[in-house]
Amino acid sequence: MKIAILSEAFTFNPILDDLKKLGDVISYDDTTTEESMIERCFGVDIALLNCWVSPLTHNVIDGLTTVKLIVTNTTGYEQIDTSYARSKGISIANVPGFGTESVAEMVIGLMLAIDRMIPLGDNQMKKQPFWVDPQNEEMKIFKGFNLNDKTLGIIGLGAIGMRVAQLGNAFGMHVIGYNRTTKDIPFVKMMPLEDLLKESDIVSINVASTSETIGIINEKTLSLMKSNAILVNTARDNLIDVDALYSALKNGKIRGAGLDGIGLSSSDHPILKLNNLILTPHIGWYTEESGLNIAHIILDIVKAFLAGKNLHIVNLKANLS
């Protein structure tokens, strides 16, 4: 059995010794082209990679003549044509749930950061230390609100959304939720999306990127939110219409937003100049514990596959020969 690590090897390092017990392991730091993908997978049975780094085009899949299993060290895999891979006898697996705790905690961090204007306060204090003056109108931007007794609206009650709900409940918040399918959760009041947006003091987006959710936050949905509401997104950046969010933030239609990533490729968009927006570089998942979770889930997937079992396979399992 030959196993190739093709990209983002840091997430595989904790399990290298265990993988070597299962087969011959070869590792590459960066496999980013179709040619290198096909060349490095020659004679390989199992490929471990980051599907956002290593291309899995139809051309590449056609060239993976010996590969039986591909494991991506990510939860999302929407850019992989899993049906096409299945037609070529290749199983695709992902690593769900590795960052549930870390991402949920990031939601709370962004809530507090934008509510209490922590980054802005830090930035201004480092330029010139001062004490807030409540009589100064310009300093009212630092006036936040307590999370206790406020309403937290969660869009998407999967594993992360559920953990956010638990943390919000621990803060004494009233938790309301919208989900594609109704869920019976004792401390969460389910309701339609429009009602959730109208009632929430803080809205947390925790859904996957699909044809139904892309652009779910737009001019229309933002117009439903309270003027003092906060929007938090730790999911995919394409769930938000950036221009519509800029208008809402600039014109005071909502109070602020905390985004772990934004759908921009340059630094010239005016939204980047706003004080009531906090941005982080999609680091919600990026903790020591999440990295270890990824590694051990991948090891479990490989072991299961070699034993003829289906673990986290997102298409029909290909048979080992």
PyMOL commands that set and color helices and strands:
alter all, ss='L'
color gray80, all
select helices_A, chain A and resi 9-11+13-20+34-40+58-63+82-87+100-115+118-127+137-142+159-170+193-199+219-223+237-239+242-250+270-273+288-306
alter helices_A, ss='H'
color red, helices_A
select strands_A, chain A and resi 2-5+24-27+46-49+69-72+91-93+151-155+174-178+188-190+202-205+230-233+256-260+277-280
alter strands_A, ss='S'
color yellow, strands_A
deselect
rebuild
show_as cartoon
